[in-house]
Amino acid sequence: DAVVVNKIIKTLKAVPDVQVWYDSNLRGGEHYFSVIAESILKNDYFIFVVSKSSVMSDWCLHELEFAMSEKRKIIAIWIENTDIPAGVKLIIQNTHYIMWTEGDEAELQEHIADTCVCCGRKAENMVYWGKAY
């Protein structure tokens, strides 16, 4: 997933007024639970990249559940077709989602900007999370 996720991150960073936080910002020796939780709390949106790896990752599910419990706007970006476990489906079934495979970054930027407007907020603070390797 890393190659596609990095393209998504690059694309998100090009959207005006969007700030992106993701796990490469973690530093050795930090308390990952606290840093991740604080980052989710500081941001308005939580992007969950849907892939075969992410939907099977316990870590990704914990982060998704936390974002939901804290009432973050969740946007699911599907990068491949995959069966979704019940726990993930329960959370993302009524969220905004984007179907995107590697391709047109401008189209992804437009979808992100439109989705943020649909959610009723300017996309000033956004968090990316939910990737698995």
Solvent accessible surface area in square Angstrom, and as a share of the most:
residue,aa,sasa,rsa
1,D,51,0.26
2,A,31,0.24
3,V,103,0.59
4,V,24,0.14
5,V,0,0.00
6,N,81,0.42
7,K,74,0.31
8,I,0,0.00
9,I,6,0.03
10,K,152,0.65
11,T,3,0.02
12,L,0,0.00
13,K,112,0.47
14,A,60,0.46
15,V,7,0.04
16,P,108,0.68
17,D,81,0.42
18,V,15,0.09
19,Q,122,0.54
20,V,22,0.13
21,W,42,0.15
22,Y,32,0.12
23,D,34,0.18
24,S,75,0.49
25,N,56,0.29
26,L,39,0.19
27,R,167,0.61
28,G,75,0.72
29,G,79,0.76
30,E,61,0.27
31,H,147,0.65
32,Y,101,0.38
33,F,148,0.62
34,S,54,0.35
35,V,33,0.19
36,I,14,0.07
37,A,29,0.22
38,E,90,0.40
39,S,10,0.06
40,I,1,0.00
41,L,76,0.38
42,K,149,0.63
43,N,17,0.09
44,D,32,0.17
45,Y,0,0.00
46,F,0,0.00
47,I,0,0.00
48,F,0,0.00
49,V,1,0.00
50,V,0,0.00
51,S,0,0.00
52,K,119,0.50
53,S,42,0.27
54,S,1,0.01
55,V,8,0.04
56,M,141,0.63
57,S,24,0.15
58,D,102,0.53
59,W,130,0.45
60,C,2,0.01
61,L,46,0.23
62,H,109,0.48
63,E,12,0.05
64,L,0,0.00
65,E,69,0.31
66,F,63,0.26
67,A,0,0.00
68,M,92,0.41
69,S,67,0.43
70,E,63,0.28
71,K,172,0.73
72,R,57,0.21
73,K,75,0.32
74,I,13,0.07
75,I,0,0.00
76,A,0,0.00
77,I,0,0.00
78,W,47,0.16
79,I,19,0.09
80,E,59,0.26
81,N,123,0.63
82,T,30,0.17
83,D,133,0.69
84,I,29,0.15
85,P,47,0.30
86,A,85,0.66
87,G,33,0.32
88,V,2,0.01
89,K,107,0.45
90,L,125,0.62
91,I,14,0.07
92,I,12,0.06
93,Q,106,0.47
94,N,136,0.70
95,T,31,0.18
96,H,75,0.33
97,Y,136,0.52
98,I,8,0.04
99,M,110,0.49
100,W,13,0.05
101,T,91,0.53
102,E,90,0.40
103,G,42,0.40
104,D,78,0.40
105,E,70,0.31
106,A,66,0.51
107,E,81,0.36
108,L,0,0.00
109,Q,52,0.23
110,E,110,0.49
111,H,70,0.31
112,I,0,0.00
113,A,39,0.30
114,D,75,0.39
115,T,14,0.08
116,C,2,0.01
117,V,112,0.64
118,C,94,0.57
119,C,18,0.11
120,G,64,0.62
121,R,118,0.43
122,K,120,0.51
123,A,9,0.07
124,E,86,0.39
125,N,51,0.26
126,M,0,0.00
127,V,0,0.00
128,Y,0,0.00
129,W,20,0.07
130,G,0,0.00
131,K,26,0.11
132,A,15,0.12
133,Y,163,0.62
